[in-house]
Amino acid sequence: MATSLTHVRIVGAGLIGTSIALALRASGITVTLCDSDSRAQALARDLMGDKNGEEFGIEDLCIIATPPNVIGEVIDAEIGRNPRLRVMDISSIKTKPLQDVLSIGFDLALFAPTHPMAGREVSGPQSARGDLFQGRPWILCLDGVDPDLSQMVRDVVDRCGGIPLDRTVDEHDKAVALVSHLPQIIASLLASQLVAGQGSELELAGAGLRDSTRIADSDPALWAHILAGNSAALRPLLISLQNDLSHAIEKLDDPASMADVISNGRKGRAVIPGKHGGKARNYIYLDIVIDDKPGQLAAIIEACAAAQVNIEDLAIEHTPGQQTGLITLAFSPEDSAIVAAHLEKEGWKVHPSR
């Protein structure tokens, strides 16, 4: 009979470890949380809002939420405490930790490599959120993993609200090199160019620059090991980018070549999947001009509900002191015409956007 999940030990009280702890505690699981940083541990335990789970004895599952370069050391230490250790790994690289675990002689059937594709550019338990993983992909590399451990891992993902995606270790490392590690390097390199900027120049920075460099505010110590640990998958992407950049520099005076650069970028962005890794949705956006008074957003949402349509996304633009604001709503192509007609009938100022 498969082992049920009642008590989880989490080693690492950073953003991800504490967020998992909050989600599991909210679902009724007993959680023991520890960290080598006593201040981070104390804050994370206080955020859980009750006693730590150490008094409940040996855990069913140990989740290691440390930087990937110390996973082997942590397992060595944890075995001394629990000879029946079963480990769930949540690091953002897979090949290197597996090699480290194998080198210390730990049974790989008791080591479950996973990776929640969620996070924030700010780190530490103070940034943790119990809903961080809601609706987010959670990669599972469970080939050869003990069935009982696999079931507990899937239970954790379900309790955290993640969407499980089964991949091999190689598939994982290749994918995250493209969608996570390459963007991190690009954002960091771009932001580093700003250090030489003048104050009068930086005063002109707008949303485009802020959006492009948001993840540059990441933890250097953590990312150093992530990038180095996935260098085999990341290096070919950087070489390809280097070639494209060299070509762009060479053709910078040629408008047709620059148009190709922008066009290819648009094509690439268009293939980013929609929610939960599914096919990208072709939304229709409606701009709705509103008066600067309370209750406008609630009234629009109520009107959409009356039209029996689903709002896929929402954005608000408003300048203090301005008498009007703009709400942009996204709908499926089928719903957009219905809701536009309904809102116009009710007197809203509706403008098709993009």
C-alpha positions as CSV (number, residue, x, y, z in Angstrom):
1,M,0.0,0.0,0.0
2,A,1.3,3.5,-0.9
3,T,2.5,5.7,1.9
4,S,0.3,8.6,2.7
5,L,1.7,12.1,3.1
6,T,1.2,13.6,6.6
7,H,4.6,15.2,7.6
8,V,7.1,17.0,5.3
9,R,10.5,18.3,6.2
10,I,11.8,21.2,4.2
11,V,15.5,22.1,4.2
12,G,15.9,25.7,3.0
13,A,13.8,28.6,4.1
14,G,14.1,30.8,1.0
15,L,11.4,32.0,-1.3
16,I,10.6,28.6,-2.8
17,G,11.0,26.5,0.4
18,T,8.9,28.8,2.5
19,S,6.3,29.2,-0.2
20,I,5.9,25.4,-0.3
21,A,5.8,25.3,3.5
22,L,2.9,27.8,3.5
23,A,1.0,25.9,0.8
24,L,1.4,22.6,2.5
25,R,0.5,23.9,6.0
26,A,-2.7,25.5,4.5
27,S,-3.6,22.0,3.2
28,G,-3.2,20.4,6.6
29,I,0.2,18.9,6.2
30,T,2.6,19.0,9.2
31,V,5.7,20.8,8.1
32,T,9.2,20.9,9.7
33,L,11.2,23.8,8.3
34,C,14.9,24.4,8.8
35,D,17.7,26.5,7.4
36,S,21.4,27.1,8.1
37,D,20.5,30.8,8.3
38,S,18.9,31.1,11.7
39,R,17.3,34.5,10.8
40,A,15.7,33.1,7.7
41,Q,14.5,30.0,9.6
42,A,12.9,32.1,12.4
43,L,11.1,34.4,9.9
44,A,9.8,31.4,7.8
45,R,8.6,29.6,10.9
46,D,6.8,32.6,12.2
47,L,5.1,33.0,8.8
48,M,3.8,29.4,9.1
49,G,1.9,30.7,12.1
50,D,2.3,27.6,14.4
51,K,4.8,25.4,16.0
52,N,7.4,23.7,13.9
53,G,6.8,20.0,13.1
54,E,9.9,18.5,14.7
55,E,8.0,17.0,17.6
56,F,6.1,14.8,15.2
57,G,9.1,12.6,14.6
58,I,10.5,11.4,11.3
59,E,8.9,12.9,8.2
60,D,7.4,11.1,5.2
61,L,9.2,13.2,2.7
62,C,12.2,15.6,2.8
63,I,12.1,18.5,0.3
64,I,15.5,20.1,-0.3
65,A,15.1,23.7,-1.2
66,T,18.7,24.8,-1.1
67,P,21.0,26.1,-3.9
68,P,21.8,23.1,-6.2
69,N,25.5,23.0,-5.5
70,V,24.9,21.8,-1.9
71,I,22.2,19.2,-2.4
72,G,24.7,16.3,-2.0
73,E,26.0,17.8,1.3
74,V,22.5,18.3,2.6
75,I,21.5,14.7,1.8
76,D,24.6,13.4,3.6
77,A,23.7,15.3,6.7
78,E,20.0,14.3,6.5
79,I,20.8,10.6,6.2
80,G,22.5,10.8,9.6
81,R,19.2,12.0,11.1
82,N,16.9,9.8,9.0
83,P,18.3,6.6,7.5
84,R,15.0,6.1,5.6
85,L,15.3,9.4,3.8
86,R,13.2,10.1,0.8
87,V,14.1,13.3,-1.1
88,M,12.1,15.6,-3.3
89,D,14.5,18.0,-5.2
90,I,13.1,21.4,-6.4
91,S,16.2,22.9,-7.9
92,S,16.2,24.6,-11.3
93,I,18.9,22.2,-12.8
94,K,18.7,18.5,-12.9
95,T,21.8,16.8,-14.4
96,K,24.4,18.2,-12.0
97,P,22.5,17.5,-8.8
98,L,21.9,13.9,-10.0
99,Q,25.6,13.5,-10.5
100,D,26.3,14.8,-7.1
101,V,23.7,12.5,-5.5
102,L,25.1,9.5,-7.3
103,S,28.7,10.4,-6.2
104,I,27.7,10.2,-2.5
105,G,26.1,6.7,-3.0
106,F,22.5,7.7,-2.4
107,D,19.9,5.5,-3.9
108,L,18.5,7.4,-6.9
109,A,15.2,5.6,-6.6
110,L,14.7,7.7,-3.4
111,F,15.6,11.0,-5.0
112,A,12.9,12.7,-7.0
113,P,14.0,15.6,-9.3
114,T,11.3,18.2,-9.7
115,H,11.2,21.9,-10.6
116,P,8.4,24.3,-9.9
117,M,8.4,26.9,-12.7
118,A,7.5,29.8,-10.5
119,G,9.4,32.4,-8.6
120,R,10.1,36.0,-8.1
121,E,13.1,38.3,-8.7
122,V,13.1,39.0,-5.0
123,S,14.4,36.2,-2.7
124,G,14.1,35.1,0.9
125,P,11.3,34.0,3.2
126,Q,10.0,37.6,3.4
127,S,9.0,37.2,-0.3
128,A,7.2,33.9,0.1
129,R,3.6,33.4,-0.9
130,G,1.4,30.3,-0.3
131,D,-0.2,30.8,-3.7
132,L,3.1,31.1,-5.6
133,F,2.6,27.8,-7.5
134,Q,-1.1,28.1,-8.3
135,G,-1.6,27.3,-12.0
136,R,2.1,27.2,-12.6
137,P,3.9,24.3,-14.4
138,W,5.8,22.0,-12.1
139,I,8.3,19.7,-13.9
140,L,8.6,16.1,-12.7
141,C,11.6,13.9,-13.7
142,L,10.4,10.7,-12.1
143,D,11.9,8.0,-14.4
144,G,13.2,5.2,-12.1
145,V,11.9,6.9,-8.9
146,D,10.2,4.7,-6.2
147,P,6.4,4.6,-6.8
148,D,5.6,5.6,-3.2
149,L,7.9,8.6,-3.5
150,S,6.5,9.5,-6.9
151,Q,3.0,9.5,-5.4
152,M,4.0,11.8,-2.5
153,V,5.7,14.2,-4.9
154,R,2.5,14.4,-7.0
155,D,0.6,15.0,-3.8
156,V,2.9,17.9,-2.9
157,V,2.4,19.5,-6.4
158,D,-1.3,19.1,-6.2
159,R,-1.5,20.6,-2.7
160,C,0.6,23.6,-3.9
161,G,-1.7,24.1,-6.9
162,G,1.0,23.3,-9.5
163,I,0.4,21.8,-12.9
164,P,2.5,18.6,-13.2
165,L,4.5,18.1,-16.4
166,D,6.5,14.9,-16.9
167,R,9.9,15.3,-18.6
168,T,13.3,13.6,-18.7
169,V,16.3,15.2,-17.0
170,D,17.8,16.1,-20.3
171,E,14.6,17.5,-21.6
172,H,14.3,19.6,-18.5
173,D,17.8,21.1,-18.6
174,K,17.5,21.9,-22.3
175,A,14.1,23.6,-21.9
176,V,15.0,25.8,-18.9
177,A,18.2,26.9,-20.6
178,L,16.0,28.4,-23.3
179,V,13.1,29.8,-21.3
180,S,14.7,30.7,-18.0
181,H,18.5,30.7,-17.9
182,L,19.1,32.5,-21.2
183,P,16.6,35.3,-20.3
184,Q,18.4,35.7,-16.9
185,I,21.8,36.2,-18.6
186,I,20.4,38.6,-21.2
187,A,18.5,40.7,-18.5
188,S,21.6,40.9,-16.3
189,L,23.9,41.9,-19.2
190,L,21.4,44.5,-20.4
191,A,21.0,46.0,-16.9
192,S,24.7,46.0,-16.3
193,Q,25.0,48.5,-19.3
194,L,23.0,51.0,-17.2
195,V,25.8,51.4,-14.7
196,A,27.7,53.6,-17.1
197,G,24.6,55.7,-17.8
198,Q,24.2,59.3,-16.7
199,G,21.5,60.4,-14.3
200,S,19.9,62.6,-17.0
201,E,19.8,59.6,-19.3
202,L,18.3,57.2,-16.8
203,E,15.6,59.7,-15.9
204,L,14.1,58.8,-19.3
205,A,13.7,55.1,-18.4
206,G,10.3,53.8,-19.1
207,A,8.3,50.6,-18.8
208,G,10.1,48.8,-21.6
209,L,13.4,49.0,-19.9
210,R,11.9,48.1,-16.5
211,D,10.1,45.1,-18.0
212,S,13.3,43.9,-19.9
213,T,15.5,44.1,-16.8
214,R,13.0,43.0,-14.1
215,I,14.7,39.6,-13.5
216,A,18.2,41.3,-13.3
217,D,17.4,41.9,-9.7
218,S,18.0,38.2,-8.9
219,D,20.2,36.6,-6.3
220,P,23.8,36.4,-7.7
221,A,25.0,33.6,-5.4
222,L,22.1,31.3,-6.3
223,W,22.2,32.1,-10.1
224,A,26.0,31.6,-10.3
225,H,25.5,27.9,-9.5
226,I,22.4,27.5,-11.6
227,L,24.1,28.9,-14.8
228,A,27.3,27.1,-14.2
229,G,25.5,23.9,-13.5
230,N,23.6,24.0,-16.8
231,S,26.4,25.3,-19.0
232,A,26.2,22.4,-21.4
233,A,22.7,23.3,-22.4
234,L,23.1,27.1,-22.1
235,R,26.3,27.6,-24.1
236,P,24.9,26.8,-27.6
237,L,22.1,29.3,-27.0
238,L,24.6,32.0,-26.1
239,I,26.7,31.3,-29.1
240,S,23.6,31.5,-31.3
241,L,22.7,34.8,-29.7
242,Q,26.2,36.0,-30.1
243,N,26.0,35.3,-33.8
244,D,22.7,37.1,-34.1
245,L,24.1,40.1,-32.2
246,S,27.2,40.2,-34.4
247,H,25.0,40.2,-37.5
248,A,22.8,43.0,-36.1
249,I,25.9,45.1,-35.5
250,E,27.2,44.5,-39.0
251,K,23.8,45.4,-40.5
252,L,22.8,48.2,-38.2
253,D,22.7,50.8,-40.9
254,D,20.4,48.7,-43.1
255,P,16.7,49.3,-42.3
256,A,15.6,46.1,-44.0
257,S,17.9,44.0,-41.8
258,M,16.7,45.8,-38.7
259,A,13.1,45.1,-39.7
260,D,14.0,41.4,-39.9
261,V,15.4,41.6,-36.3
262,I,12.2,43.1,-35.0
263,S,10.0,40.8,-37.1
264,N,11.8,37.7,-35.9
265,G,11.4,38.9,-32.3
266,R,7.7,39.2,-32.8
267,K,7.5,35.7,-34.3
268,G,9.4,34.3,-31.3
269,R,7.2,36.0,-28.8
270,A,4.1,34.8,-30.6
271,V,5.1,31.1,-30.0
272,I,5.2,31.5,-26.2
273,P,2.5,29.2,-24.9
274,G,-0.6,30.3,-23.0
275,K,-1.5,29.4,-19.5
276,H,-0.4,26.0,-18.1
277,G,1.9,25.5,-21.0
278,G,-1.0,25.1,-23.4
279,K,-1.4,26.6,-26.8
280,A,-1.2,30.4,-26.9
281,R,-4.6,32.0,-27.0
282,N,-5.5,34.7,-29.6
283,Y,-7.2,37.2,-27.4
284,I,-9.2,40.2,-28.5
285,Y,-8.6,43.3,-26.3
286,L,-11.2,45.9,-25.6
287,D,-10.2,49.4,-24.3
288,I,-13.0,50.9,-22.1
289,V,-12.8,54.5,-21.0
290,I,-14.1,55.0,-17.5
291,D,-14.8,58.0,-15.3
292,D,-12.6,58.7,-12.3
293,K,-15.0,57.6,-9.6
294,P,-15.4,54.6,-7.3
295,G,-17.1,51.4,-8.5
296,Q,-16.3,51.6,-12.2
297,L,-14.3,48.4,-12.3
298,A,-16.8,46.5,-10.3
299,A,-19.6,47.7,-12.6
300,I,-17.8,46.5,-15.7
301,I,-17.0,43.1,-14.3
302,E,-20.7,42.8,-13.3
303,A,-21.7,43.8,-16.8
304,C,-19.4,41.1,-18.3
305,A,-20.9,38.5,-16.0
306,A,-24.4,39.5,-17.1
307,A,-23.2,38.9,-20.7
308,Q,-22.0,35.5,-19.6
309,V,-18.5,36.0,-20.9
310,N,-15.2,35.2,-19.3
311,I,-12.5,37.9,-18.8
312,E,-9.2,36.4,-19.7
313,D,-7.0,39.3,-18.6
314,L,-7.3,42.8,-17.2
315,A,-5.1,46.0,-17.1
316,I,-5.9,49.4,-15.7
317,E,-4.3,52.7,-16.7
318,H,-5.0,55.9,-14.7
319,T,-3.1,59.1,-14.0
320,P,-3.8,60.9,-10.7
321,G,-5.8,64.0,-11.3
322,Q,-7.1,62.9,-14.7
323,Q,-10.9,62.8,-15.1
324,T,-10.8,59.5,-17.0
325,G,-9.0,56.2,-16.9
326,L,-8.7,53.2,-19.2
327,I,-9.5,49.5,-18.5
328,T,-8.3,47.0,-21.0
329,L,-10.0,43.6,-21.0
330,A,-9.0,40.5,-22.9
331,F,-11.6,38.1,-24.3
332,S,-11.7,35.1,-26.6
333,P,-12.6,36.0,-30.2
334,E,-16.1,34.4,-29.6
335,D,-16.8,36.4,-26.5
336,S,-15.4,39.8,-27.7
337,A,-18.2,40.7,-30.0
338,I,-20.8,39.7,-27.5
339,V,-19.4,41.7,-24.7
340,A,-18.6,44.7,-26.8
341,A,-22.2,45.0,-28.0
342,H,-23.4,44.4,-24.4
343,L,-21.2,47.1,-22.9
344,E,-22.0,49.6,-25.6
345,K,-25.7,49.0,-25.0
346,E,-25.2,49.8,-21.3
347,G,-23.5,53.1,-22.2
348,W,-19.8,52.2,-21.8
349,K,-17.2,53.8,-24.2
350,V,-15.7,50.7,-25.8
351,H,-12.8,50.7,-28.3
352,P,-11.3,47.6,-29.9
353,S,-7.6,47.6,-29.1
354,R,-5.3,45.0,-30.6
